[in-house]
């Protein structure tokens, strides 16, 4: 019983991490940044022009859109641009939406 109580106390330590602050927008932005970096690494590891690269790019673009929504406008402007979309990664409608800056919610 004491071991179970000790484990709960360990999880409440301030240096444990952000696992207990899910609703905090700063924590969500950090998590989205990490997911975006992982998606970018996957994108770079795929074969250029493949269907997998298209899927990886779409995931990367979706994560960027979510992350930009949580950032202040000046911070979003400082982000590096995404790599160019591979051929066939987006439909005509998706390209138009992206060009006009219309995002899904």
Backbone as CSV, one residue per row, in Angstrom:
resi,resn,N_x,N_y,N_z,CA_x,CA_y,CA_z,C_x,C_y,C_z
1,UNK,0.826,-1.190,0.000,0.000,0.000,0.000,0.872,1.256,0.000
2,UNK,1.928,1.216,0.771,2.825,2.371,0.835,3.504,2.599,-0.502
3,UNK,3.767,1.497,-1.232,4.397,1.626,-2.541,3.478,2.334,-3.527
4,UNK,2.184,2.036,-3.480,1.227,2.684,-4.376,1.133,4.170,-4.066
5,UNK,1.130,4.517,-2.787,1.069,5.917,-2.393,2.339,6.643,-2.832
6,UNK,3.469,5.993,-2.719,4.727,6.609,-3.107,4.766,6.881,-4.610
7,UNK,4.245,5.964,-5.404,4.230,6.165,-6.856,3.378,7.374,-7.224
8,UNK,2.251,7.552,-6.552,1.399,8.704,-6.828,2.105,10.002,-6.444
9,UNK,2.847,9.981,-5.336,3.579,11.176,-4.920,4.704,11.510,-5.894
10,UNK,5.343,10.492,-6.433,6.423,10.712,-7.391,5.879,11.409,-8.630
11,UNK,4.684,11.020,-9.072,4.096,11.611,-10.270,3.692,13.066,-10.069
12,UNK,3.521,13.496,-8.822,3.109,14.875,-8.577,4.279,15.820,-8.389
13,UNK,5.460,15.334,-8.477,6.622,16.209,-8.302,6.671,17.228,-9.432
14,UNK,7.083,18.467,-9.149,7.066,19.507,-10.176,7.997,19.221,-11.342
15,UNK,9.028,18.439,-11.158,9.956,18.162,-12.242,9.552,16.936,-13.055
16,UNK,8.413,16.344,-12.707,7.980,15.138,-13.418,7.679,15.422,-14.879
17,UNK,7.171,16.579,-15.172,6.867,16.892,-16.563,5.504,17.517,-16.696
18,UNK,5.049,17.595,-17.907,3.794,18.280,-18.188,2.633,17.313,-18.332
19,UNK,2.785,16.091,-17.880,1.734,15.102,-18.083,0.450,15.446,-17.342
20,UNK,0.532,16.259,-16.311,-0.665,16.612,-15.559,-1.250,17.961,-15.979
21,UNK,-0.700,18.584,-17.019,-1.194,19.892,-17.463,-1.624,19.827,-18.926
22,UNK,-2.514,18.928,-19.234,-2.936,18.696,-20.617,-3.650,19.915,-21.190
23,UNK,-4.428,20.615,-20.376,-5.232,21.734,-20.877,-4.417,23.006,-21.110
24,UNK,-3.193,23.059,-20.659,-2.348,24.239,-20.819,-1.945,24.391,-22.289
25,UNK,-2.249,25.539,-22.938,-1.904,25.714,-24.353,-0.400,25.653,-24.625
26,UNK,0.408,26.085,-23.683,1.853,26.007,-23.866,2.339,24.571,-23.938
27,UNK,1.769,23.723,-23.101,2.131,22.307,-23.114,1.667,21.667,-24.416
28,UNK,0.462,22.020,-24.851,-0.050,21.480,-26.119,0.828,21.917,-27.286
29,UNK,1.301,23.160,-27.255,2.174,23.649,-28.331,3.506,22.901,-28.342
30,UNK,4.037,22.608,-27.172,5.293,21.853,-27.094,5.098,20.446,-27.643
31,UNK,3.987,19.825,-27.288,3.714,18.475,-27.798,3.527,18.482,-29.306
32,UNK,2.832,19.493,-29.824,2.661,19.586,-31.275,3.998,19.834,-31.969
33,UNK,4.869,20.604,-31.345,6.196,20.841,-31.922,6.973,19.533,-32.014
34,UNK,6.913,18.759,-30.964,7.612,17.469,-30.980,7.037,16.550,-32.058
35,UNK,5.720,16.505,-32.157,5.090,15.672,-33.185,5.458,16.165,-34.584
36,UNK,5.549,17.487,-34.744,5.921,18.053,-36.047,7.357,17.689,-36.416
37,UNK,8.257,17.735,-35.452,9.652,17.365,-35.719,9.740,15.889,-36.108
38,UNK,9.004,15.035,-35.403,9.009,13.613,-35.741,8.431,13.380,-37.134
39,UNK,7.361,14.105,-37.478,6.764,13.969,-38.811,7.726,14.453,-39.891
40,UNK,8.479,15.505,-39.603,9.462,16.004,-40.567,10.582,14.984,-40.787
41,UNK,11.007,14.332,-39.718,12.037,13.299,-39.860,11.516,12.133,-40.697
42,UNK,10.276,11.744,-40.478,9.683,10.667,-41.278,9.589,11.097,-42.731
43,UNK,9.195,12.339,-42.974,9.089,12.855,-44.340,10.438,12.759,-45.057
44,UNK,11.501,13.145,-44.380,12.829,13.130,-45.002,13.364,11.714,-45.216
45,UNK,12.850,10.748,-44.460,13.324,9.368,-44.596,12.572,8.570,-45.656
46,UNK,11.495,9.113,-46.185,10.725,8.382,-47.191,11.325,8.588,-48.574
47,UNK,10.936,7.710,-49.481,11.415,7.783,-50.865,10.755,8.982,-51.542
48,UNK,11.532,9.873,-52.161,10.948,11.048,-52.824,9.933,10.648,-53.902
49,UNK,8.793,11.312,-53.868,7.748,11.082,-54.857,6.861,9.889,-54.562
50,UNK,7.093,9.198,-53.457,6.283,8.022,-53.136,4.979,8.432,-52.454
51,UNK,4.073,7.472,-52.392,2.797,7.713,-51.714,3.021,7.928,-50.220
52,UNK,4.004,7.228,-49.669,4.334,7.405,-48.251,4.799,8.827,-47.963
53,UNK,5.565,9.396,-48.878,6.032,10.760,-48.676,4.857,11.733,-48.724
54,UNK,3.892,11.477,-49.584,2.699,12.315,-49.629,1.930,12.268,-48.324
55,UNK,1.766,11.063,-47.771,1.079,10.925,-46.481,1.859,11.622,-45.374
56,UNK,3.177,11.460,-45.381,4.008,12.099,-44.357,3.913,13.620,-44.461
57,UNK,3.881,14.143,-45.683,3.787,15.592,-45.845,2.427,16.107,-45.370
58,UNK,1.356,15.368,-45.682,0.022,15.798,-45.228,-0.054,15.806,-43.707
59,UNK,0.545,14.810,-43.066,0.566,14.780,-41.597,1.367,15.962,-41.057
60,UNK,2.486,16.244,-41.678,3.322,17.374,-41.273,2.556,18.689,-41.413
61,UNK,1.861,18.866,-42.520,1.098,20.099,-42.749,-0.051,20.227,-41.747
62,UNK,-0.712,19.113,-41.431,-1.817,19.155,-40.466,-1.307,19.524,-39.075
63,UNK,-0.180,18.963,-38.684,0.389,19.301,-37.379,0.808,20.766,-37.324
64,UNK,1.355,21.281,-38.410,1.752,22.690,-38.451,0.528,23.587,-38.296
65,UNK,-0.572,23.243,-38.981,-1.792,24.056,-38.866,-2.278,24.093,-37.430
66,UNK,-2.289,22.943,-36.760,-2.741,22.896,-35.367,-1.812,23.707,-34.469
67,UNK,-0.518,23.607,-34.721,0.461,24.321,-33.896,0.359,25.829,-34.080
68,UNK,0.158,26.277,-35.311,0.059,27.714,-35.592,-1.161,28.313,-34.896
69,UNK,-2.237,27.543,-34.784,-3.436,28.045,-34.110,-3.177,28.346,-32.636
70,UNK,-2.236,27.650,-32.022,-1.937,27.863,-30.601,-0.874,28.930,-30.357
71,UNK,-0.200,29.354,-31.417,0.905,30.303,-31.266,0.438,31.744,-31.457
72,UNK,1.157,32.699,-30.848,0.870,34.102,-31.159,1.248,34.387,-32.612
73,UNK,0.600,35.367,-33.246,0.855,35.633,-34.674,2.314,35.911,-35.009
74,UNK,3.018,36.659,-34.151,4.422,36.950,-34.462,5.289,35.699,-34.361
75,UNK,4.950,34.795,-33.465,5.688,33.537,-33.358,5.447,32.634,-34.550
76,UNK,4.226,32.646,-35.060,3.896,31.811,-36.216,4.612,32.304,-37.469
77,UNK,4.835,33.607,-37.558,5.524,34.162,-38.733,6.996,33.761,-38.763
78,UNK,7.570,33.479,-37.597,8.992,33.141,-37.529,9.281,31.668,-37.815
79,UNK,8.246,30.867,-37.967,8.464,29.442,-38.237,9.083,29.246,-39.613
80,UNK,9.976,28.286,-39.742,10.532,28.018,-41.074,9.455,27.425,-41.977
81,UNK,9.543,27.656,-43.266,8.513,27.114,-44.162,8.597,25.592,-44.241
82,UNK,7.461,24.990,-44.519,7.428,23.541,-44.720,8.104,23.198,-46.037
83,UNK,8.602,21.985,-46.167,9.132,21.582,-47.472,8.015,21.603,-48.511
84,UNK,8.385,21.731,-49.758,7.381,21.753,-50.827,6.627,20.430,-50.846
85,UNK,5.348,20.522,-51.130,4.517,19.313,-51.182,4.936,18.440,-52.356
86,UNK,5.043,17.138,-52.142,5.376,16.251,-53.251,4.257,16.243,-54.289
87,UNK,4.601,15.877,-55.499,3.613,15.817,-56.578,2.536,14.807,-56.197
88,UNK,1.295,15.217,-56.312,0.177,14.329,-56.010,-0.177,14.240,-54.541
89,UNK,0.477,15.020,-53.698,0.182,14.959,-52.268,-1.131,15.645,-51.932
90,UNK,-1.525,16.629,-52.749,-2.754,17.372,-52.471,-3.620,17.428,-53.716
91,UNK,-4.919,17.445,-53.473,-5.856,17.632,-54.574,-5.908,19.120,-54.927
92,UNK,-6.594,19.443,-55.997,-6.730,20.846,-56.391,-7.400,21.679,-55.314
93,UNK,-8.436,21.120,-54.684,-9.143,21.828,-53.618,-8.209,22.073,-52.429
94,UNK,-7.415,21.080,-52.063,-6.491,21.242,-50.944,-5.438,22.308,-51.245
95,UNK,-4.959,22.333,-52.473,-3.982,23.362,-52.859,-4.592,24.752,-52.762
96,UNK,-5.837,24.896,-53.208,-6.519,26.186,-53.143,-6.737,26.608,-51.696
97,UNK,-7.203,25.679,-50.862,-7.409,25.977,-49.441,-6.110,26.428,-48.788
98,UNK,-5.024,25.748,-49.106,-3.726,26.095,-48.516,-3.263,27.466,-48.987
99,UNK,-3.453,27.748,-50.276,-3.035,29.038,-50.822,-3.833,30.180,-50.206
100,UNK,-5.128,29.955,-49.956,-5.979,30.997,-49.382,-5.870,31.078,-47.861
101,UNK,-5.210,30.110,-47.254,-5.044,30.133,-45.803,-6.257,29.651,-45.044
102,UNK,-7.091,28.857,-45.681,-8.270,28.315,-45.016,-7.889,27.013,-44.329
103,UNK,-8.124,26.947,-43.034,-7.747,25.753,-42.279,-8.988,25.047,-41.766
104,UNK,-8.875,23.742,-41.631,-9.954,22.960,-41.035,-9.886,23.100,-39.533
105,UNK,-11.042,23.093,-38.885,-11.080,23.133,-37.417,-11.527,21.817,-36.880
